[in-house]
Each structure stands twice: as C-alpha cells, then as structure tokens.
Amino acid sequence: MVEQILTIFREVRDPLDFSAHHDLCEMLVLVLCGLLCGEKTCVDIADFAAGHEAEFREVLVLRHGTPSHNTISRVLRLLDPRELKQALAACLSAMGQSLRSGAVLAVDGKALRRAYEAGQRHMLPLIVPLSKII
C-alpha cells in the first residue's frame, strides 16, 4: 500500500526540487498519516512524524530524518492545490479499493459516555480514531 501511495505522490511536482532536503513523496506520506490520525497543524504533524520515526523508517528512507513543522508548512504552501487535491483523492481511492479487496483495517473504538440524546441511552455515539495506517 505504501508503494502505491508513493507512486501517486511522485506525480506531484516538487516546488523545491533543486534545493529539497527532504523527499516530497515521503513528506506527503507523513502528512497524510498525520492527518488520518487526527493531527490538525503542521506542528502536530511534525511531532507525530518525529514520535513515530522508527515505524516510518520501516517503509520510508527518511534520509535526513523527519521534516520540521516549518518545512512542512513551507512545502504545503508552495504546492499546487489542484495537484495535491488530485493526489490525495487518488490515495484515498486506492486505500478504499485495498479495503474492499479484503484487506483488514484494525480500529479501536470508544463509546462516548453520557453523550446520548434523551431516550437514546441504548445507542451511545462511538468515536473511531484511525491510529495506524501503515
């Protein structure tokens, strides 16, 4: 699955290709994983990537380690939004096809206590975080 995502992200034009320190494809994988795991800012994504660097190194090279939040922010601002949207849509489609073909995605859900509507006590809302995609 990671190879398929990297192939999709290789189609995105790198705005810093002549001076890039980090591989754009790998950075976009880190960003995608961070977003899928609930990270909301570039600082959160950079912290998430650094905290899971050992796991990411199992599937990515990360020649210069994980990028800083400044690097992530700068690169995301310079990317063509249409290109990025197209690549992300292709990645999500590939993940969906993988799951439909029999792959298993393990999730850990939690019931939200005392978060039910009056009369709906038997139907507690659930939250299901996607904690690990790779």
DSSP file with accessible surface (Angstrom, degrees, kcal/mol):
  #  RESIDUE AA STRUCTURE BP1 BP2  ACC     N-H-->O    O-->H-N    N-H-->O    O-->H-N    TCO  KAPPA ALPHA  PHI   PSI    X-CA   Y-CA   Z-CA
    1    1 A M     >        0   0   80      0, 0.0     4,-2.2     0, 0.0     5,-0.2   0.000 360.0 360.0 360.0 -41.8    0.0    0.0    0.0
    2    2 A V  H  >  +     0   0   22      1,-0.2     4,-3.0     2,-0.2     5,-0.2   0.906 360.0  52.3 -63.4 -40.2    2.8    2.5    0.8
    3    3 A E  H  > S+     0   0  119      1,-0.2     4,-2.2     2,-0.2    -1,-0.2   0.900 109.0  50.4 -62.0 -38.6    4.5    1.8   -2.5
    4    4 A Q  H  > S+     0   0   91      2,-0.2     4,-2.0     1,-0.2    -1,-0.2   0.920 111.8  47.2 -65.3 -41.7    1.2    2.6   -4.2
    5    5 A I  H  X S+     0   0   10     -4,-2.2     4,-2.7     2,-0.2    -2,-0.2   0.919 111.1  51.3 -66.3 -42.2    0.8    5.8   -2.3
    6    6 A L  H  X S+     0   0    7     -4,-3.0     4,-1.6     1,-0.2    -1,-0.2   0.905 108.0  52.9 -61.0 -39.6    4.4    6.8   -3.0
    7    7 A T  H  < S+     0   0   79     -4,-2.2     4,-0.5    -5,-0.2    -1,-0.2   0.916 110.7  47.1 -61.8 -41.9    3.8    6.2   -6.7
    8    8 A I  H >< S+     0   0   31     -4,-2.0     3,-1.4     1,-0.2     4,-0.3   0.940 112.0  49.5 -65.1 -45.0    0.7    8.5   -6.6
    9    9 A F  H >< S+     0   0    1     -4,-2.7     3,-1.4     1,-0.3    -1,-0.2   0.742  96.5  70.5 -70.0 -20.8    2.6   11.2   -4.7
   10   10 A R  T 3< S+     0   0  134     -4,-1.6    -1,-0.3     1,-0.3    -2,-0.2   0.729  89.0  65.1 -66.7 -18.0    5.5   11.1   -7.2
   11   11 A E  T <  S+     0   0  150     -3,-1.4     2,-0.4    -4,-0.5    -1,-0.3   0.665  80.9  95.3 -76.4 -16.8    3.1   12.7   -9.7
   12   12 A V  S <  S-     0   0   10     -3,-1.4     2,-0.3    -4,-0.3    13,-0.1  -0.639  84.3-120.0 -79.1 127.5    3.0   15.9   -7.6
   13   13 A R        -     0   0  151     -2,-0.4    67,-0.3     1,-0.1    -2,-0.1  -0.500  21.6-130.7 -70.1 127.6    5.5   18.4   -8.8
   14   14 A D    >   -     0   0   34     -2,-0.3     3,-1.3     1,-0.2     4,-0.1  -0.699  11.2-158.9 -82.1 117.1    8.1   19.3   -6.1
   15   15 A P  T 3  S+     0   0   34      0, 0.0     3,-0.2     0, 0.0    -1,-0.2   0.707  93.9  40.8 -70.6 -15.5    8.3   23.1   -5.9
   16   16 A L  T >> S+     0   0   33      1,-0.1     3,-1.6     2,-0.1     4,-1.2   0.002  73.0 133.8-116.5  27.9   11.8   22.8   -4.2
   17   17 A D  T <4 S+     0   0  115     -3,-1.3     3,-0.1     1,-0.3    -1,-0.1   0.791  73.0  49.4 -57.4 -28.9   13.2   20.0   -6.4
   18   18 A F  T 34 S+     0   0  176      1,-0.2    -1,-0.3    -3,-0.2    -2,-0.1   0.737 127.5  23.5 -82.2 -20.3   16.5   21.8   -6.9
   19   19 A S  T <4 S+     0   0   72     -3,-1.6    -2,-0.2     0, 0.0    -1,-0.2   0.224  85.9 141.3-128.0  16.6   17.1   22.6   -3.3
   20   20 A A     <  -     0   0   40     -4,-1.2     3,-0.1     1,-0.2    -3,-0.0  -0.393  26.9-177.2 -70.1 132.6   15.0   20.0   -1.5
   21   21 A H  S    S+     0   0  108     -2,-0.1     2,-0.3     1,-0.1    -1,-0.2   0.783  73.7  45.6 -92.5 -37.2   16.4   18.5    1.7
   22   22 A H  S    S-     0   0   30     41,-0.1     2,-0.3    42,-0.0    -1,-0.1  -0.820  94.8-104.7-109.0 148.0   13.5   16.0    2.2
   23   23 A D     >  -     0   0   75     -2,-0.3     4,-2.4     1,-0.2     5,-0.2  -0.558  24.8-143.7 -70.7 126.1   11.9   13.8   -0.3
   24   24 A L  H  > S+     0   0    8     -2,-0.3     4,-2.7     1,-0.2     5,-0.2   0.905  97.9  53.2 -60.6 -43.7    8.5   15.3   -1.2
   25   25 A C  H  > S+     0   0    9      1,-0.2     4,-1.9     2,-0.2    -1,-0.2   0.930 111.3  45.7 -58.9 -45.8    6.8   11.9   -1.6
   26   26 A E  H  > S+     0   0   22      1,-0.2     4,-2.3     2,-0.2    -1,-0.2   0.904 111.7  52.2 -65.3 -39.5    7.9   10.8    1.9
   27   27 A M  H  X S+     0   0    8     -4,-2.4     4,-2.5     1,-0.2    -2,-0.2   0.916 108.4  50.7 -63.6 -40.6    6.9   14.2    3.4
   28   28 A L  H  X S+     0   0    5     -4,-2.7     4,-2.9     2,-0.2    -1,-0.2   0.867 107.9  53.0 -67.6 -32.8    3.4   13.8    1.9
   29   29 A V  H  X S+     0   0    4     -4,-1.9     4,-2.8    -5,-0.2     5,-0.2   0.935 109.8  48.6 -64.0 -44.3    3.1   10.3    3.3
   30   30 A L  H  X S+     0   0    0     -4,-2.3     4,-2.5     2,-0.2    -2,-0.2   0.922 113.2  47.4 -60.7 -42.8    4.0   11.7    6.7
   31   31 A V  H  X S+     0   0   13     -4,-2.5     4,-2.8     2,-0.2     5,-0.2   0.939 112.4  48.9 -64.7 -46.4    1.4   14.5    6.3
   32   32 A L  H  X S+     0   0   12     -4,-2.9     4,-2.7     1,-0.2     5,-0.2   0.938 113.2  46.8 -60.2 -46.4   -1.3   12.1    5.1
   33   33 A C  H  X S+     0   0    9     -4,-2.8     4,-1.5     1,-0.2    -1,-0.2   0.917 112.4  50.4 -63.3 -42.0   -0.7    9.7    8.0
   34   34 A G  H  <>S+     0   0    0     -4,-2.5     5,-2.7    -5,-0.2     3,-0.2   0.932 112.0  46.9 -60.5 -45.9   -0.7   12.6   10.5
   35   35 A L  H ><5S+     0   0   86     -4,-2.8     3,-1.6     1,-0.2    -2,-0.2   0.912 110.6  51.8 -63.9 -41.9   -4.0   13.9    9.1
   36   36 A L  H 3<5S+     0   0   43     -4,-2.7    94,-0.6     1,-0.3    -1,-0.2   0.773 107.9  53.8 -66.4 -23.9   -5.6   10.5    9.2
   37   37 A C  T 3<5S-     0   0   32     -4,-1.5    -1,-0.3    -3,-0.2    -2,-0.2   0.267 128.0 -96.2 -94.2   9.0   -4.5   10.1   12.8
   38   38 A G  T < 5S+     0   0   42     -3,-1.6    -3,-0.2     1,-0.3     2,-0.2   0.495  71.4 148.3  97.9   4.2   -6.2   13.3   13.8
   39   39 A E      < -     0   0   55     -5,-2.7    -1,-0.3    -6,-0.2    -2,-0.0  -0.503  21.4-176.0 -72.7 142.2   -3.3   15.8   13.7
   40   40 A K        +     0   0  171     -2,-0.2     2,-0.3     1,-0.0    -1,-0.1   0.681  55.1  44.6-115.0 -24.5   -4.5   19.3   12.7
   41   41 A T  S  > S-     0   0   67      1,-0.1     4,-2.5    -6,-0.0     5,-0.2  -0.782  81.0-110.7-121.4 167.3   -1.5   21.6   12.4
   42   42 A C  H  > S+     0   0   32     -2,-0.3     4,-2.6     1,-0.2     5,-0.2   0.860 120.4  54.1 -63.9 -34.3    2.0   21.4   10.8
   43   43 A V  H  > S+     0   0   63      2,-0.2     4,-2.6     1,-0.2    -1,-0.2   0.942 109.7  47.2 -63.6 -45.9    3.4   21.4   14.3
   44   44 A D  H  > S+     0   0   59      2,-0.2     4,-2.6     1,-0.2    -2,-0.2   0.911 112.9  48.8 -61.6 -42.9    1.2   18.4   15.3
   45   45 A I  H  X S+     0   0    5     -4,-2.5     4,-2.8     2,-0.2    -2,-0.2   0.925 111.6  48.7 -65.4 -42.7    2.2   16.6   12.1
   46   46 A A  H  X S+     0   0    8     -4,-2.6     4,-2.6     2,-0.2    -2,-0.2   0.917 113.2  47.4 -64.2 -41.6    5.9   17.2   12.6
   47   47 A D  H  X S+     0   0  104     -4,-2.6     4,-2.5     2,-0.2    -2,-0.2   0.907 112.3  50.2 -64.5 -41.4    5.6   16.0   16.2
   48   48 A F  H  X S+     0   0   23     -4,-2.6     4,-1.3    -5,-0.2    -2,-0.2   0.940 112.0  47.2 -61.0 -47.1    3.7   12.9   15.1
   49   49 A A  H  < S+     0   0    0     -4,-2.8     3,-0.4     1,-0.2     7,-0.2   0.921 113.8  47.3 -62.8 -44.0    6.2   12.1   12.5
   50   50 A A  H >< S+     0   0   51     -4,-2.6     3,-1.1     1,-0.2     4,-0.2   0.898 110.9  52.1 -65.5 -38.3    9.1   12.5   14.9
   51   51 A G  H 3< S+     0   0   60     -4,-2.5    -1,-0.2     1,-0.2    -2,-0.2   0.721 118.7  36.1 -70.3 -22.0    7.4   10.4   17.5
   52   52 A H  T 3X S+     0   0   71     -4,-1.3     4,-2.5    -3,-0.4    -1,-0.2   0.047  78.8 122.1-116.2  23.5    6.8    7.6   15.0
   53   53 A E  H <> S+     0   0   52     -3,-1.1     4,-2.5     1,-0.2     5,-0.2   0.887  72.0  54.8 -57.3 -41.5   10.1    7.9   13.1
   54   54 A A  H  > S+     0   0   71     -4,-0.2     4,-0.5     1,-0.2    -1,-0.2   0.923 110.8  45.6 -60.4 -42.4   11.2    4.3   13.8
   55   55 A E  H >4 S+     0   0   68     -3,-0.2     3,-1.1     1,-0.2     4,-0.4   0.908 112.5  50.6 -67.6 -41.4    7.9    3.0   12.4
   56   56 A F  H >X S+     0   0    9     -4,-2.5     4,-2.4     1,-0.2     3,-1.7   0.863 101.1  63.1 -65.1 -33.5    8.1    5.2    9.4
   57   57 A R  H 3< S+     0   0  111     -4,-2.5    -1,-0.2     1,-0.3    -2,-0.2   0.698  89.8  69.6 -66.5 -15.0   11.7    4.1    8.7
   58   58 A E  T << S+     0   0  158     -3,-1.1    -1,-0.3    -4,-0.5    -2,-0.2   0.774 119.9  16.1 -69.7 -24.4   10.4    0.6    8.2
   59   59 A V  T <4 S+     0   0   54     -3,-1.7     2,-0.3    -4,-0.4    -2,-0.2   0.512 125.4  53.8-125.1 -13.5    8.7    1.7    5.0
   60   60 A L     <  -     0   0    9     -4,-2.4    -1,-0.1    -5,-0.1   -58,-0.0  -0.892  66.8-138.5-122.8 157.8   10.4    5.1    4.1
   61   61 A V        -     0   0  102     -2,-0.3     4,-0.2    -3,-0.1    -1,-0.1   0.925  22.1-173.9 -79.7 -47.8   14.0    6.1    3.7
   62   62 A L    >   -     0   0    3      1,-0.1     3,-2.2     2,-0.1     4,-0.1   0.939   4.6-176.1  48.2  56.6   13.9    9.4    5.6
   63   63 A R  T 3  S+     0   0  184      1,-0.3    -1,-0.1     2,-0.0     3,-0.1   0.822  81.3  30.7 -52.4 -36.6   17.5   10.2    4.6
   64   64 A H  T 3  S-     0   0   82      1,-0.5    -1,-0.3   -43,-0.1    -2,-0.1   0.029 117.2-110.4-112.3  25.2   17.5   13.4    6.6
   65   65 A G    <   -     0   0   12     -3,-2.2    -1,-0.5    -4,-0.2   -15,-0.0  -0.314  63.6 -28.5  77.6-164.6   15.1   12.4    9.3
   66   66 A T  S    S-     0   0   29     -3,-0.1     2,-0.1     1,-0.1   -20,-0.0  -0.625  72.2-108.3 -87.3 148.3   11.6   13.8    9.7
   67   67 A P        -     0   0    4      0, 0.0   -17,-0.1     0, 0.0   -18,-0.1  -0.350  30.8-112.8 -74.9 155.1   10.9   17.4    8.5
   68   68 A S     >  -     0   0   53      1,-0.1     4,-2.4    -2,-0.1     5,-0.2  -0.320  29.9-106.1 -77.4 167.4   10.3   20.2   10.8
   69   69 A H  H  > S+     0   0   75      1,-0.2     4,-2.6     2,-0.2     5,-0.2   0.860 121.7  56.2 -64.7 -31.9    7.0   22.0   11.1
   70   70 A N  H  > S+     0   0   93      2,-0.2     4,-2.6     1,-0.2    -1,-0.2   0.912 108.3  46.9 -64.9 -41.9    8.4   24.9    9.2
   71   71 A T  H  > S+     0   0   24      2,-0.2     4,-2.6     1,-0.2     5,-0.3   0.934 112.9  48.6 -64.8 -46.3    9.5   22.7    6.3
   72   72 A I  H  X S+     0   0    0     -4,-2.4     4,-2.5     1,-0.2     5,-0.2   0.947 114.0  46.8 -59.3 -47.0    6.1   21.0    6.2
   73   73 A S  H  X S+     0   0   34     -4,-2.6     4,-2.1     1,-0.2    -2,-0.2   0.933 112.9  48.6 -61.2 -46.7    4.3   24.3    6.3
   74   74 A R  H  X S+     0   0  104     -4,-2.6     4,-1.5     1,-0.2    -1,-0.2   0.935 113.8  45.9 -61.8 -46.3    6.5   25.9    3.6
   75   75 A V  H  X S+     0   0    4     -4,-2.6     4,-1.4     1,-0.2     3,-0.3   0.929 111.7  51.0 -66.1 -43.2    6.2   23.0    1.2
   76   76 A L  H  < S+     0   0   51     -4,-2.5    -1,-0.2    -5,-0.3    -2,-0.2   0.880 109.7  51.0 -63.2 -35.3    2.4   22.7    1.6
   77   77 A R  H  < S+     0   0  176     -4,-2.1    -1,-0.2    -5,-0.2    -2,-0.2   0.810 111.6  47.8 -69.7 -29.6    2.0   26.4    0.9
   78   78 A L  H  < S+     0   0   93     -4,-1.5    -1,-0.2    -3,-0.3    -2,-0.2   0.667  90.4 100.6 -86.7 -16.3    4.1   26.1   -2.3
   79   79 A L  S  < S-     0   0   10     -4,-1.4   -65,-0.1    -3,-0.2     3,-0.0  -0.356  85.4-105.4 -70.3 150.4    2.3   23.0   -3.7
   80   80 A D     >  -     0   0   40    -67,-0.3     4,-2.4     1,-0.2     5,-0.2  -0.637  27.9-145.4 -72.4 117.3   -0.3   23.4   -6.4
   81   81 A P  H  > S+     0   0   98      0, 0.0     4,-2.7     0, 0.0     5,-0.2   0.861  96.7  52.5 -57.9 -35.7   -3.6   22.9   -4.6
   82   82 A R  H  > S+     0   0  190      2,-0.2     4,-2.3     1,-0.2     5,-0.2   0.920 110.6  47.5 -67.2 -41.2   -5.2   21.2   -7.6
   83   83 A E  H  > S+     0   0   38      2,-0.2     4,-2.3     1,-0.2    -1,-0.2   0.919 114.0  47.1 -63.1 -44.9   -2.3   18.7   -7.9
   84   84 A L  H  X S+     0   0   32     -4,-2.4     4,-2.9     2,-0.2     5,-0.2   0.920 111.3  50.8 -64.9 -42.8   -2.4   18.0   -4.2
   85   85 A K  H  X S+     0   0  161     -4,-2.7     4,-2.4    -5,-0.2    -1,-0.2   0.922 111.2  48.8 -60.6 -43.0   -6.2   17.5   -4.2
   86   86 A Q  H  X S+     0   0  144     -4,-2.3     4,-2.1     1,-0.2    -1,-0.2   0.919 112.8  47.6 -64.0 -42.1   -5.9   15.1   -7.1
   87   87 A A  H  X S+     0   0    8     -4,-2.3     4,-2.4     2,-0.2    -2,-0.2   0.916 112.3  48.6 -66.9 -43.0   -3.1   13.1   -5.4
   88   88 A L  H  X S+     0   0   52     -4,-2.9     4,-2.6     2,-0.2     5,-0.2   0.908 110.8  51.0 -64.9 -40.3   -5.0   12.9   -2.1
   89   89 A A  H  X S+     0   0   57     -4,-2.4     4,-2.3    -5,-0.2    -1,-0.2   0.918 110.6  49.4 -62.4 -40.9   -8.2   11.8   -3.8
   90   90 A A  H  X S+     0   0   39     -4,-2.1     4,-2.5     2,-0.2    -2,-0.2   0.898 110.9  50.4 -65.4 -39.1   -6.2    9.1   -5.7
   91   91 A C  H  X S+     0   0    0     -4,-2.4     4,-2.5     2,-0.2    -2,-0.2   0.934 111.6  46.7 -63.9 -46.6   -4.6    7.9   -2.4
   92   92 A L  H  X S+     0   0   92     -4,-2.6     4,-2.3     1,-0.2    -2,-0.2   0.891 112.2  51.3 -65.1 -36.1   -7.9    7.7   -0.6
   93   93 A S  H  X S+     0   0   58     -4,-2.3     4,-2.6    -5,-0.2    -1,-0.2   0.926 109.8  49.5 -64.6 -43.3   -9.4    5.8   -3.5
   94   94 A A  H  X S+     0   0    4     -4,-2.5     4,-2.3     1,-0.2    -2,-0.2   0.902 110.8  50.0 -63.4 -40.1   -6.5    3.4   -3.5
   95   95 A M  H  X S+     0   0   24     -4,-2.5     4,-2.3     2,-0.2    -1,-0.2   0.915 110.7  50.1 -63.8 -41.8   -7.0    2.8    0.2
   96   96 A G  H  X S+     0   0   19     -4,-2.3     4,-2.4     2,-0.2    -2,-0.2   0.918 110.6  48.6 -62.9 -42.2  -10.7    2.2   -0.3
   97   97 A Q  H  X S+     0   0  106     -4,-2.6     4,-1.5     1,-0.2    -1,-0.2   0.902 110.0  52.9 -64.4 -39.1  -10.0   -0.3   -3.1
   98   98 A S  H  <>S+     0   0   36     -4,-2.3     5,-1.7     1,-0.2    -1,-0.2   0.918 110.9  46.2 -62.5 -42.9   -7.5   -2.1   -0.9
   99   99 A L  H ><5S+     0   0   77     -4,-2.3     3,-1.3     1,-0.2    -2,-0.2   0.893 111.3  52.0 -68.0 -37.8  -10.0   -2.4    2.0
  100  100 A R  H 3<5S+     0   0  185     -4,-2.4    -1,-0.2     1,-0.3    -2,-0.2   0.777 100.4  63.8 -68.8 -24.2  -12.7   -3.6   -0.4
  101  101 A S  T 3<5S-     0   0   99     -4,-1.5    -1,-0.3    -5,-0.2    -2,-0.2   0.340 131.8 -83.7 -85.1   9.6  -10.4   -6.3   -1.8
  102  102 A G  T < 5S+     0   0   60     -3,-1.3    -3,-0.2     1,-0.3    -2,-0.1   0.431  80.3 143.7 109.9  -1.2  -10.2   -8.0    1.6
  103  103 A A      < -     0   0   44     -5,-1.7     2,-0.5     1,-0.1    -1,-0.3  -0.340  45.2-128.4 -67.1 155.5   -7.6   -6.0    3.5
  104  104 A V        -     0   0  133      2,-0.0     2,-0.6    -2,-0.0    -1,-0.1  -0.908  16.8-165.1-111.9 133.3   -8.2   -5.6    7.2
  105  105 A L        -     0   0   67     -2,-0.5     2,-0.4    -6,-0.1    28,-0.1  -0.967  15.2-148.8-115.7 112.4   -8.1   -2.3    9.0
  106  106 A A        +     0   0   86     -2,-0.6     2,-0.3    26,-0.2    26,-0.3  -0.684  20.5 180.0 -82.8 130.5   -8.0   -2.7   12.8
  107  107 A V        -     0   0   76     -2,-0.4     2,-0.6    23,-0.1    23,-0.1  -0.943  23.7-146.0-129.2 153.6   -9.6    0.1   14.7
  108  108 A D        -     0   0   99     21,-0.6     2,-0.2    -2,-0.3    -2,-0.0  -0.951  25.3-168.7-119.5 107.3  -10.1    0.7   18.4
  109  109 A G        -     0   0   40     -2,-0.6     2,-0.4    19,-0.2    19,-0.2  -0.620   7.4-159.0 -99.4 158.5  -13.4    2.4   19.1
  110  110 A K  E     -A  127   0A 121     17,-2.1    17,-2.3    -2,-0.2     2,-0.3  -0.999  17.5-127.7-135.5 138.5  -14.7    4.0   22.3
  111  111 A A  E     -A  126   0A  48     -2,-0.4     2,-0.9    15,-0.2    15,-0.2  -0.659  27.1-125.1 -81.6 136.7  -18.2    4.8   23.4
  112  112 A L    >   -     0   0   74     13,-2.6     3,-1.3    -2,-0.3    -1,-0.0  -0.765  29.5-131.7 -86.1 108.3  -18.7    8.4   24.5
  113  113 A R  T 3  S-     0   0  184     -2,-0.9    -1,-0.0     1,-0.3    -3,-0.0  -0.312  80.7  -0.1 -64.5 140.2  -20.1    8.2   28.0
  114  114 A R  T 3  S+     0   0  183      1,-0.1    -1,-0.3     7,-0.1     7,-0.0   0.784  97.2 116.6  54.4  31.2  -23.1   10.3   28.8
  115  115 A A    <   +     0   0   46     -3,-1.3     2,-0.2    10,-0.1    -1,-0.1   0.043  43.2 114.7-114.1  25.0  -23.2   11.7   25.2
  116  116 A Y        -     0   0   80      8,-0.1     2,-0.2     1,-0.1     5,-0.1  -0.593  68.0-111.1 -96.9 158.0  -26.6   10.3   24.2
  117  117 A E    >   -     0   0  147      6,-0.2     3,-2.6     3,-0.2     6,-0.2  -0.508  52.7 -79.6 -77.6 153.9  -29.7   12.1   23.3
  118  118 A A  T 3  S+     0   0   98      1,-0.3    -1,-0.1    -2,-0.2     0, 0.0  -0.295 121.8  15.0 -55.0 130.5  -32.7   11.8   25.7
  119  119 A G  T 3  S+     0   0   68     -3,-0.1    -1,-0.3     1,-0.1     3,-0.2   0.430 109.1  87.3  83.4  -2.3  -34.4    8.5   25.1
  120  120 A Q    X   +     0   0   84     -3,-2.6     3,-2.2     1,-0.1    -3,-0.2  -0.031  42.4 127.9-116.0  28.4  -31.4    7.1   23.1
  121  121 A R  T 3   +     0   0  181      1,-0.3     3,-0.3    -5,-0.1    -1,-0.1   0.795  69.7  59.3 -58.4 -28.2  -29.4    5.8   26.0
  122  122 A H  T 3  S+     0   0  144      1,-0.2     2,-0.4    -3,-0.2    -1,-0.3   0.600 100.3  60.5 -78.1  -8.1  -29.1    2.4   24.3
  123  123 A M  S <  S-     0   0  116     -3,-2.2    -6,-0.2    -6,-0.2    -1,-0.2  -0.639  72.2-175.8-121.7  74.0  -27.3    4.0   21.3
  124  124 A L        -     0   0   69     -2,-0.4   -11,-0.1    -3,-0.3     2,-0.1  -0.440  31.4-111.8 -67.9 138.4  -24.1    5.6   22.6
  125  125 A P        -     0   0   52      0, 0.0   -13,-2.6     0, 0.0     2,-0.4  -0.438  33.9-145.2 -67.5 146.5  -22.2    7.6   19.9
  126  126 A L  E     -A  111   0A 120    -15,-0.2     2,-0.4    -2,-0.1   -15,-0.2  -0.885   9.1-153.9-115.0 147.2  -18.9    6.0   19.0
  127  127 A I  E     -A  110   0A  91    -17,-2.3   -17,-2.1    -2,-0.4     0, 0.0  -0.975   9.7-171.5-117.6 131.7  -15.6    7.6   18.1
  128  128 A V        -     0   0   75     -2,-0.4     2,-0.2   -19,-0.2   -19,-0.2  -0.852   6.8-162.4-126.4  94.6  -13.2    5.5   15.9
  129  129 A P        -     0   0   68      0, 0.0     2,-1.1     0, 0.0   -21,-0.6  -0.565  19.1-133.4 -77.8 138.7   -9.8    7.0   15.5
  130  130 A L        +     0   0   58    -94,-0.6     3,-0.2    -2,-0.2   -23,-0.1  -0.809  36.1 169.8 -86.9 101.4   -7.6    5.8   12.7
  131  131 A S        +     0   0   77     -2,-1.1     2,-0.4     1,-0.3    -1,-0.2   0.804  59.5  20.4 -91.9 -28.6   -4.4    5.3   14.6
  132  132 A K        +     0   0  126    -26,-0.3    -1,-0.3     1,-0.1   -26,-0.2  -0.865  50.5 165.6-147.9 110.8   -2.1    3.4   12.3
  133  133 A I              0   0   41     -2,-0.4    -1,-0.1    -3,-0.2    -2,-0.1   0.810 360.0 360.0 -91.4 -35.2   -2.5    3.3    8.5
  134  134 A I              0   0   74   -133,-0.0   -78,-0.0  -132,-0.0   -75,-0.0  -0.441 360.0 360.0 -74.8 360.0    0.9    1.9    7.6
